[in-house]
Amino acid sequence: MHVAGSGRTDAGVHALEQVAAFTISNPIPLDNLRRAVNRLLPPAIRLLSAEEVHPDFHPRFDARAKTYEYRMVREPVCSPFEWPYAHHYPTG
């Protein structure tokens, strides 16, 4: 099976709402497919939704928008919940 993704991220970068497309020969109800795929994925990766699309759909070329968000924490201490996702530039 070939899986086409909407793009890739640099090392250390996190993607929200990444889109991928693939074709299967046996129809599976979309909710069942989502649950089955999530059982196989590591906990840090989750399939949030599944949709049927037109046969020529490509997640990279049919994307409507991409948003890049850069986070900087300008506090003396960076929360351990934020540090994996932000650049810590402490003040004072």
GIQUI-V193718 format. One record per residue. N is the residue number from 1. RES is the residue in three letters. PSI is psi in whole degrees, 0 to 359 (999 if undefined). Layout:
n=N res=RES psi=PSI
n=N res=RES psi=PSI
This chain:
n=1 res=MET psi=134
n=2 res=HIS psi=129
n=3 res=VAL psi=125
n=4 res=ALA psi=127
n=5 res=GLY psi=166
n=6 res=SER psi=353
n=7 res=GLY psi=190
n=8 res=ARG psi=166
n=9 res=THR psi=159
n=10 res=ASP psi=162
n=11 res=ALA psi=135
n=12 res=GLY psi=0
n=13 res=VAL psi=142
n=14 res=HIS psi=139
n=15 res=ALA psi=134
n=16 res=LEU psi=136
n=17 res=GLU psi=44
n=18 res=GLN psi=142
n=19 res=VAL psi=139
n=20 res=ALA psi=155
n=21 res=ALA psi=144
n=22 res=PHE psi=165
n=23 res=THR psi=136
n=24 res=ILE psi=151
n=25 res=SER psi=330
n=26 res=ASN psi=119
n=27 res=PRO psi=134
n=28 res=ILE psi=132
n=29 res=PRO psi=137
n=30 res=LEU psi=321
n=31 res=ASP psi=322
n=32 res=ASN psi=320
n=33 res=LEU psi=314
n=34 res=ARG psi=312
n=35 res=ARG psi=318
n=36 res=ALA psi=316
n=37 res=VAL psi=319
n=38 res=ASN psi=331
n=39 res=ARG psi=334
n=40 res=LEU psi=337
n=41 res=LEU psi=153
n=42 res=PRO psi=156
n=43 res=PRO psi=336
n=44 res=ALA psi=352
n=45 res=ILE psi=129
n=46 res=ARG psi=138
n=47 res=LEU psi=113
n=48 res=LEU psi=327
n=49 res=SER psi=161
n=50 res=ALA psi=139
n=51 res=GLU psi=148
n=52 res=GLU psi=135
n=53 res=VAL psi=171
n=54 res=HIS psi=153
n=55 res=PRO psi=334
n=56 res=ASP psi=6
n=57 res=PHE psi=135
n=58 res=HIS psi=122
n=59 res=PRO psi=330
n=60 res=ARG psi=314
n=61 res=PHE psi=338
n=62 res=ASP psi=7
n=63 res=ALA psi=139
n=64 res=ARG psi=332
n=65 res=ALA psi=158
n=66 res=LYS psi=138
n=67 res=THR psi=131
n=68 res=TYR psi=131
n=69 res=GLU psi=128
n=70 res=TYR psi=129
n=71 res=ARG psi=133
n=72 res=MET psi=130
n=73 res=VAL psi=118
n=74 res=ARG psi=47
n=75 res=GLU psi=159
n=76 res=PRO psi=326
n=77 res=VAL psi=136
n=78 res=CYS psi=130
n=79 res=SER psi=140
n=80 res=PRO psi=342
n=81 res=PHE psi=339
n=82 res=GLU psi=331
n=83 res=TRP psi=329
n=84 res=PRO psi=343
n=85 res=TYR psi=5
n=86 res=ALA psi=158
n=87 res=HIS psi=126
n=88 res=HIS psi=116
n=89 res=TYR psi=86
n=90 res=PRO psi=147
n=91 res=THR psi=153
n=92 res=GLY psi=999
